[in-house]
């Protein structure tokens, strides 16, 4: 520990901390734009400048360490003038049409401009004039980029992809996609961008058009992680943020039915768990990789194609739901499947891409999932229709595709898919249920190598499993597998840190990562669930008994499974679902 003085206040600080960290730990606010703890500490924005006694020039608080006896001033006339001038220069190169921006109200540049009471820019506005890059499903608006390099650092350090980079030099330097063929559309660059330079393609109007079409039966499916965050972008005064109130709010948008993707998650377990047991029984080499995350599957195809044959052929819950809705549920309703329009509410950007993949049209009436909206798009929909959630009573999901178990709920948090699968695999092997928490060791990732491993006894057989999230961690795990340093039977990978609760389609919060808190919500829902095993879901059992026959049956294979080698790399998918090669 060292003793320093900030704005006349003597404080104790860890000698390894920066001026910014020391100040914030004692509730002294220093503004930042480009700063991300341990990820982007480069002082690019120059709005965190402070005066240090004995140093002639102003220094960036975010990347200068404290030393014994240091005297820091954060609010002198010199500091204020420099911060204002730097912010004015940033704004002079920024598209300031804030009212029509996707980040209006959540933009850090907008918030800082307001805090610093900046209402006039003395410099001439100079925009690049580059066209909006609407690559699917990410949209980039160059004139809103402030070159903070957050997207560059997150993509490199957290996801290990290096899609974004600073290109050109001098006054021509700007952020652009340097390796767009490597992009998995995880959306982490979006959630870490401080402005509206990066955002998902907006599909809300397409969904409203379907709702207003009297010939369409419009169905909403809601992913497990959405219930942890759906109200974060809303101004609720006192209503409890319950799942029932979420269902009521979505139903107010005009949907004919509101269902739970967790139903399809339980069905995913029946298919994937049966697939795992078949591979083990046949003596096929491991591991079997879970296939619920399209960003992860795309990553594997590009970076580790030799391992692609180990990916489960089971579709993700989103795609399973779409296929079931346009076959089984259409049969229950006795309607033409072409009338059914399926909308997914997902915490994910890559799900927009997944819905357009070849082979995701098993129902025979076009895409099984017609539109995918992020949690941010859900909030925009509710605000645009002036839905007052505070006045809504709780409502239940529609049935039968709204019935789910605790196992289905934990799909949204890292380790949840694997734990749910092991619960049912144990039953399918022994005929008895294990303790619902018997596989809790997979709930948290190990800090040593970036993944957590565990060993369980499954009917006299030792089952080795591993769990990880974040693509840099996944890359390290794949390399370890390829080098023969580790060996597993079953592996769960989620592209986004923490799993879907930390997804690229979740609400954006500056200064903290709420994924862990959201994950605890899902764990709590599972712990209090009446039924915690996927194989005990009565709606899933009825679907197999009356329609599919059995897990991995011929019909189940056709509707619920996919050949991940059927689509080539590298490519992107445009809005029509067509493959478009990268330039």
SULGINOR-V186864 format. One record per backbone hydrogen bond with DSSP energy under -1.0 kcal/mol. CO is the residue of the C=O (numbers start at 0). NH is the residue of the N-H. E is the energy in kcal/mol with one decimal. If there is no record, write none. Layout:
BEGIN
co: {CO CO}
nh: {NH NH}
e: {E E}
END
This chain:
BEGIN
co: {1 2 3 4 5 8 10 12 13 16 17 18 19 20 22 22 23 35 35 39 47 49 50 51 58 60 63 66 69 70 71 72 75 76 77 78 79 80 81 82 83 84 85 86 87 89 90 91 95 96 97 100 102 102 106 107 108 109 110 111 112 113 132 136 138 139 140 141 142 148 149 150 151 152 153 153 154 157 162 162 164 166 168 169 173 175 178 179 186 189 193 196 198 202 203 204 205 206 207 212 216 217 217 218 219 220 221 224 225 225 228 230 233 239 241 242 243 243 244 245 246 247 249 250 256 257 258 259 260 261 262 263 264 265 266 267 268 269 270 271 272 273 274 275 276 277 278 279 287 288 292 293 294 295 296 297 298 299 303 304 306 307 309 312 315 316 317 318 319 320 321 323 323 326 327 328 329 329 335 336 338 340 341 341 342 343 344 346 348 349 350 352 353 356 359 360 370 372 373 374 375 376 377 378 379 380 381 382 386 387 388 399 400 404 405 407 408 409 411 412 414 415 416 417 418 419 420 421 422 423 424 425 426 434 436 438 439 451 453 455 460 462 463 463 464 465 466 467 469 470 471 472 473 474 475 476 477 478 479 480 488 489 490 491 493 495 497 498 499 502 504 504 513 514 515 516 517 518 519 520 521 522 523 525 530 532 533 536 537 538 539 540 541 542 542 543 547 549 552 553 554 555 559 562 571 573 577 579}
nh: {12 68 10 71 8 5 3 1 16 65 21 22 23 24 25 27 26 38 39 35 60 58 72 54 49 19 18 69 4 52 6 50 79 80 81 82 83 84 85 86 87 88 89 90 91 92 93 125 97 99 100 103 105 106 110 111 112 113 114 115 117 116 139 200 198 132 143 144 94 152 153 154 155 156 157 158 160 471 177 178 175 173 171 172 166 164 181 182 190 192 107 140 138 206 207 208 209 210 211 215 340 255 256 342 258 344 260 227 228 229 231 233 235 241 245 246 247 394 248 249 250 251 252 253 219 397 221 262 264 265 266 267 268 269 270 271 272 273 274 275 276 277 278 279 280 281 283 282 490 311 296 297 298 299 300 301 302 303 306 307 309 310 288 561 319 320 321 322 323 324 325 326 328 330 331 332 333 334 338 339 216 218 369 370 220 372 222 504 351 353 354 355 356 359 367 363 343 345 377 378 379 380 381 382 383 384 386 385 388 390 391 402 259 408 409 410 411 412 500 415 418 419 420 421 422 423 424 425 426 427 428 429 430 437 439 441 442 466 464 462 457 455 488 489 453 491 451 493 473 474 475 476 477 478 479 480 481 482 484 483 287 465 289 467 469 498 413 501 502 505 374 375 517 518 519 520 521 522 523 524 525 526 527 528 405 535 536 540 541 542 543 544 545 546 547 548 549 552 556 557 558 559 314 565 579 576 573 571}
e: {-2.5 -2.8 -2.9 -3.6 -1.8 -2.6 -2.3 -3.1 -2.0 -2.2 -2.5 -2.6 -2.7 -2.0 -1.2 -2.7 -1.7 -2.2 -2.7 -1.9 -1.6 -2.3 -2.7 -2.3 -2.3 -2.5 -2.3 -2.1 -3.0 -2.7 -2.7 -2.6 -2.8 -2.6 -2.1 -2.7 -2.6 -2.5 -2.5 -2.4 -2.7 -2.1 -2.0 -2.6 -1.8 -1.1 -1.6 -3.1 -2.0 -1.0 -1.9 -1.6 -2.5 -1.2 -2.1 -2.4 -2.3 -2.0 -2.4 -2.4 -2.5 -1.5 -3.2 -2.2 -2.2 -3.2 -2.2 -1.4 -2.6 -2.4 -2.8 -2.3 -2.0 -3.3 -1.6 -1.8 -2.9 -1.7 -2.6 -1.8 -2.3 -2.1 -1.8 -1.4 -3.0 -2.1 -2.0 -1.4 -1.9 -1.1 -2.7 -2.6 -3.0 -1.6 -2.3 -2.6 -1.6 -2.3 -2.3 -1.6 -2.7 -2.0 -1.4 -3.1 -3.5 -2.8 -1.8 -1.2 -1.6 -2.0 -2.0 -1.7 -1.2 -2.0 -1.7 -2.5 -2.0 -1.5 -2.2 -2.4 -2.4 -1.5 -1.2 -1.8 -2.4 -2.7 -1.4 -1.9 -1.8 -2.1 -1.5 -2.5 -1.9 -1.6 -2.0 -3.5 -2.8 -1.2 -2.1 -2.4 -2.2 -2.2 -2.3 -2.4 -2.7 -2.2 -2.3 -1.1 -2.5 -2.9 -2.0 -2.4 -2.1 -2.5 -2.0 -1.6 -3.2 -1.7 -2.1 -1.3 -2.1 -1.8 -2.9 -2.9 -2.5 -2.7 -1.9 -2.2 -2.5 -3.0 -1.7 -1.1 -2.5 -1.9 -1.9 -2.4 -1.1 -2.1 -2.2 -1.3 -2.7 -2.9 -1.2 -1.7 -2.6 -3.4 -2.3 -2.2 -1.6 -2.5 -2.0 -1.2 -1.6 -1.6 -2.4 -1.6 -2.7 -2.9 -1.8 -2.1 -1.9 -2.4 -2.4 -2.3 -2.5 -1.5 -2.4 -1.4 -1.2 -1.5 -1.6 -1.5 -1.4 -1.6 -1.4 -1.2 -1.2 -1.5 -1.8 -2.5 -2.3 -2.6 -2.3 -2.3 -1.9 -1.5 -2.8 -2.2 -1.3 -3.0 -1.4 -2.7 -3.1 -2.4 -1.4 -1.6 -1.9 -2.6 -2.8 -3.7 -3.6 -2.6 -3.4 -1.6 -2.1 -2.4 -2.7 -1.4 -2.0 -2.4 -1.9 -2.3 -2.5 -2.3 -2.0 -2.1 -2.6 -2.2 -2.1 -1.0 -2.2 -1.6 -2.2 -2.0 -2.0 -2.6 -1.9 -1.9 -2.0 -1.5 -1.1 -1.3 -2.4 -2.5 -1.9 -1.3 -1.6 -2.2 -2.3 -2.1 -2.2 -2.5 -1.5 -1.2 -2.8 -1.8 -1.8 -2.4 -2.2 -1.8 -2.1 -2.8 -2.6 -1.3 -2.1 -2.8 -1.0 -1.9 -2.9 -1.7 -2.3 -3.0 -2.8 -2.0 -3.1 -2.0 -2.2 -2.2}
END
